[in-house]
Amino acid sequence: MLEEPVISWIYRDMTYGLIVRPVLKFFDSENAHGLSIKVGSVLASTYAGQKMLGYLYKTPSLPIEALGLNFRHPLGLAAGMDKKCEALQLWPSIGFSWTEGGGITYHPQEGNPRPRMFRSDSERALVNRMGFNNPGAVASRNNLVSIMDSGNWPRTPLALNIGCSKISVNDERPEDDYIATLNQLWDLGDLFVINASSPNTVGLRDLGQSNKLNNLLRSIDNFRSTRGESRPVLFKISPDASDSEIEMMVDVALDNGIDGFVAVNTTTSRPRPTSTRSRKAFSEDGGLSGRPLRDRSLDVIRIIHNRAGRNYPIVGVGGIDGPDSAWHAITSGATLLQLYSALVFNGPSVVRKTIRGLKRKLDQEGIENIQDAVGIHSSTNQ
Ligand SMILES: Cc1cc2nc3c(=O)[nH]c(=O)nc-3n(C[C@H](O)[C@H](O)[C@H](O)COP(=O)(O)O)c2cc1C
């Protein structure tokens, strides 16, 4: 028996694969991205549009509790897709159980000159050097407050990704830039992700060095104690750090009250290209995301899980594009998941396919609760 009307399959998968994706290919990657978000957010802001998207992309629930928050299932939208938090209603409508907005820096930034986003279809990878283009913390606050006042606030948890302004990275106290942003946004996010791992702001990754990281995370911890209201704060890790550097970062983070980790940001390394277009994309400066990032992401999840233990949730991100990659991330130690690149290559149905597949995996393994699958294949649990 068919699980759902064939007509909704036609609309969902064929419309994206045969019409939307080829049309978007005529635009450069960033324009295509902007256009998809604009059209999607207009659609998701109407009652009829929400109903239609909700029907087409209906995603089963697979509840999980983490960081004191309840998630309908583990899979959220990764940072960078909605830098301006302009489509917050769209993401839950296409099935995501939580959204990470940003990266946001204190000062408004144009980012690097265009073109700055490149795609390799054969490798299912993106290269970007956006450089934290965003409206800045004050405008982001105003935007979020107006969404809240309009009654259109999403019903799913909202994480905010906090970066460092380009002009502050080499300051004596770059941490002040992060604190100024957190101060603007603290009452608006359900959780926060501290980003010192983007490869596209020169000097940013140096903030991951032991003494600088200690200063940064200690200042954030002090800030939290002055603000009272408790909010989870996670630290996002670079896949290009060595294994021992990652262990050091985990130790420093835990010493300074960090609640969990996001693994991983984009990488400056490149796989061997298998097509001319990939060779061209991979020759561009910037961070690579998508399928080639998957193995290193799993390594980093395992390293963090083994170092920090079960009490510190990990958000697994990097090359997740379906049930198998999602399952590997969870069994390596991730409690929550995110994706970005697979939304570009597979379209929105990747969310429901991933969660439906995860449910099947749990049934096959005889595991009742997704929480019980976390880390079962990380080395400490084997
Ligand atoms: C165009 C683009 C912009 C991004 N911007 C950010 C950002 O502002 N902050 C951040 O922490 N990560 C950013 N990321 C990284 C993603 O959040 C994610 O860590 C990475 O893409 C790996 O996931 P994926 O393989 O599913 O794409 C960006 C990624 C892309 C492709």
PDBQT file of the ligand as one rigid body, heavy atoms in Angstrom, charges set to zero:
ROOT
HETATM    1  C1  LIG A 401      27.968  29.370   2.597  1.00  0.00    +0.000 C 
HETATM    2  C2  LIG A 401      28.247  28.879   4.004  1.00  0.00    +0.000 A 
HETATM    3  C3  LIG A 401      28.277  29.794   5.042  1.00  0.00    +0.000 A 
HETATM    4  C4  LIG A 401      28.550  29.354   6.339  1.00  0.00    +0.000 A 
HETATM    5  N1  LIG A 401      28.537  30.262   7.370  1.00  0.00    +0.000 NA
HETATM    6  C5  LIG A 401      28.782  29.841   8.631  1.00  0.00    +0.000 A 
HETATM    7  C6  LIG A 401      28.748  30.757   9.727  1.00  0.00    +0.000 A 
HETATM    8  O1  LIG A 401      28.458  31.945   9.573  1.00  0.00    +0.000 OA
HETATM    9  N2  LIG A 401      29.050  30.278  10.966  1.00  0.00    +0.000 N 
HETATM   10  C7  LIG A 401      29.373  28.962  11.180  1.00  0.00    +0.000 A 
HETATM   11  O2  LIG A 401      29.649  28.568  12.325  1.00  0.00    +0.000 OA
HETATM   12  N3  LIG A 401      29.364  28.072  10.165  1.00  0.00    +0.000 NA
HETATM   13  C8  LIG A 401      29.078  28.474   8.920  1.00  0.00    +0.000 A 
HETATM   14  N4  LIG A 401      29.076  27.560   7.892  1.00  0.00    +0.000 N 
HETATM   15  C9  LIG A 401      29.418  26.138   8.172  1.00  0.00    +0.000 C 
HETATM   16  C10 LIG A 401      28.165  25.278   8.374  1.00  0.00    +0.000 C 
HETATM   17  O3  LIG A 401      27.414  25.715   9.479  1.00  0.00    +0.000 OA
HETATM   18  C11 LIG A 401      28.576  23.800   8.587  1.00  0.00    +0.000 C 
HETATM   19  O4  LIG A 401      29.383  23.713   9.735  1.00  0.00    +0.000 OA
HETATM   20  C12 LIG A 401      29.336  23.239   7.377  1.00  0.00    +0.000 C 
HETATM   21  O5  LIG A 401      28.783  23.708   6.176  1.00  0.00    +0.000 OA
HETATM   22  C13 LIG A 401      29.340  21.700   7.370  1.00  0.00    +0.000 C 
HETATM   23  O6  LIG A 401      28.050  21.199   7.191  1.00  0.00    +0.000 OA
HETATM   24  P1  LIG A 401      27.517  20.618   5.771  1.00  0.00    +0.000 P 
HETATM   25  O7  LIG A 401      28.556  19.666   5.279  1.00  0.00    +0.000 OA
HETATM   26  O8  LIG A 401      26.191  19.996   6.078  1.00  0.00    +0.000 OA
HETATM   27  O9  LIG A 401      27.382  21.801   4.861  1.00  0.00    +0.000 OA
HETATM   28  C14 LIG A 401      28.800  27.985   6.580  1.00  0.00    +0.000 A 
HETATM   29  C15 LIG A 401      28.757  27.071   5.522  1.00  0.00    +0.000 A 
HETATM   30  C16 LIG A 401      28.479  27.496   4.247  1.00  0.00    +0.000 A 
HETATM   31  C17 LIG A 401      28.435  26.479   3.123  1.00  0.00    +0.000 C 
ENDROOT
TORSDOF 0
